Amino acid sequence: MSLFKTRITELFGIKHPILAGGLMWLSDARYVAGIVNAGGMGFITPRSFDTPAAFRDQLRLCREQAHGKPFGVNLTLSSRNAHNELVPRHIEMALEEGVRHFETVAANPEPLFKAIHDGGGIVVHKASRIRYAQKAEALGADAVCLVGMEAGGHPGMNELPAFVMGAYAVDRLKVPLVIGGGIGSGRQIVSALALGADGVLMGTRFLTCHEVWAHENYKNHLLACNEDDSTTAMRTLKDTWRVLANDNARIVQQMEADGARSYPEFGKRIKGTTTRDLCYRGGDVQQGMVSMGPSIGFATKRESIAETIDALMADAATSLNRLKTLETPS
Ligand SMILES: Cc1cc2nc3c(=O)[nH]c(=O)nc-3n(C[C@H](O)[C@H](O)[C@H](O)COP(=O)(O)O)c2cc1C
């Protein structure tokens, strides 16, 4: 059942106003096809694959598994400059394989927008402050997504939650607006739309779904987590990271408190490959910086992405009906 028609459902040609943001190491073909088949829009993260050829294989696999439905690619220009030189090649390959939907994250997205638009694509730009979103709009973003400080992963240095920024942003932006960070229920989707947003972006809520390839220990641990089980680190390096509150995150926080102020000082503790190898592959949830936000508390059972999205939309319908009962007769 399609409950809402918004500028985002129209722009992306999707059934529900739900975007699933790129997830480093995890948003592969199977995950993104799962999102797309369930009526949302998902984004493959090219950096998760060892070689450009492996990325291309994922694009082809996703096209097959999504039965020809459009799907997206996430393009992140890393603040640590890790392999940014590969990004133009990623755009080229995605366009060659028929991808036309992109999610970007970059301090200066102009070159990305140009390449995407020249190839006939559309782009939602993810920003952590309203003024960055306004800049992206001025540079030609087709839609913008504001992520609050409660978002899993790297929410930037902003200290405001998504619903505060969103409430301000609806009067300051013309392009379709998506908000993200801490969203894991249908009632929040209704709230976001009531606020004036055109859609939501979610990441954490899907981490325990069948389609995520990570170790069962990791998923079982996350299923037992609640809203208090995420924490932030690396703020002193101007690179805030919201993660699972595990032993490694606590050590990183202590190292910061003791004065560590550069990436090399943290060594393997903050390397993405550590998280991939020891936690996602190995199942040791106390290792690595494991991106995750407080919406994990909404994930309470093992289910597919389609079941999760159905549950979200059923909750949204309940929330909408409740609102209707509150209306006073005119
Ligand atoms: C495991 C994980 C990995 C992520 N990796 C990326 C990434 O590589 N690129 C990116 O733009 N955002 C990344 N994010 C952020 C998500 O795309 C999205 O903005 C965020 O999850 C939304 O907030 P929520 O987790 O509170 O729903 C990641 C988030 C998580 C939880």
The ligand as an SDF file (V2000), in Angstrom:
LIG
                    3D

 31 33  0  0  0  0  0  0  0  0999 V2000
   26.8790    1.3640    9.3520 C   0  0  0  0  0  0  0  0  0  0  0  0
   26.7790    2.7420    8.7310 C   0  0  0  0  0  0  0  0  0  0  0  0
   27.6360    3.0890    7.7060 C   0  0  0  0  0  0  0  0  0  0  0  0
   27.5130    4.3390    7.0740 C   0  0  0  0  0  0  0  0  0  0  0  0
   28.3450    4.6490    6.0250 N   0  0  0  0  0  0  0  0  0  0  0  0
   28.1130    5.7840    5.3220 C   0  0  0  0  0  0  0  0  0  0  0  0
   28.8550    6.0740    4.1430 C   0  0  0  0  0  0  0  0  0  0  0  0
   29.7560    5.3280    3.7410 O   0  0  0  0  0  0  0  0  0  0  0  0
   28.5610    7.2090    3.4430 N   0  0  0  0  0  0  0  0  0  0  0  0
   27.5590    8.0470    3.8660 C   0  0  0  0  0  0  0  0  0  0  0  0
   27.2820    9.0210    3.1750 O   0  0  0  0  0  0  0  0  0  0  0  0
   26.8690    7.8270    4.9900 N   0  0  0  0  0  0  0  0  0  0  0  0
   27.1000    6.7110    5.7140 C   0  0  0  0  0  0  0  0  0  0  0  0
   26.3500    6.4530    6.8310 N   0  0  0  0  0  0  0  0  0  0  0  0
   25.2470    7.3730    7.1920 C   0  0  0  0  0  0  0  0  0  0  0  0
   23.9270    6.9240    6.5680 C   0  0  0  0  0  0  0  0  0  0  0  0
   23.9630    6.9900    5.1760 O   0  0  0  0  0  0  0  0  0  0  0  0
   22.7620    7.8070    7.0610 C   0  0  0  0  0  0  0  0  0  0  0  0
   23.0450    9.1590    6.7800 O   0  0  0  0  0  0  0  0  0  0  0  0
   22.5160    7.6190    8.5470 C   0  0  0  0  0  0  0  0  0  0  0  0
   22.5680    6.2560    8.8690 O   0  0  0  0  0  0  0  0  0  0  0  0
   21.1520    8.1830    8.9600 C   0  0  0  0  0  0  0  0  0  0  0  0
   21.0100    8.1980   10.3170 O   0  0  0  0  0  0  0  0  0  0  0  0
   20.4250    6.9470   11.1920 P   0  0  0  0  0  0  0  0  0  0  0  0
   21.5270    5.9450   11.2070 O   0  0  0  0  0  0  0  0  0  0  0  0
   20.2080    7.5540   12.5210 O   0  0  0  0  0  0  0  0  0  0  0  0
   19.2070    6.4570   10.5120 O   0  0  0  0  0  0  0  0  0  0  0  0
   26.5100    5.2490    7.5180 C   0  0  0  0  0  0  0  0  0  0  0  0
   25.6750    4.8960    8.5820 C   0  0  0  0  0  0  0  0  0  0  0  0
   25.7860    3.6620    9.1960 C   0  0  0  0  0  0  0  0  0  0  0  0
   24.8520    3.3030   10.3290 C   0  0  0  0  0  0  0  0  0  0  0  0
  1  2  1  0
  2  3  1  0
  2 30  2  0
  3  4  2  0
  4  5  1  0
  4 28  1  0
  5  6  2  0
  6  7  1  0
  6 13  1  0
  7  8  2  0
  7  9  1  0
  9 10  1  0
 10 11  2  0
 10 12  1  0
 12 13  2  0
 13 14  1  0
 14 15  1  0
 14 28  1  0
 15 16  1  0
 16 17  1  0
 16 18  1  0
 18 19  1  0
 18 20  1  0
 20 21  1  0
 20 22  1  0
 22 23  1  0
 23 24  1  0
 24 25  2  0
 24 26  1  0
 24 27  1  0
 28 29  2  0
 29 30  1  0
 30 31  1  0
M  END
$$$$
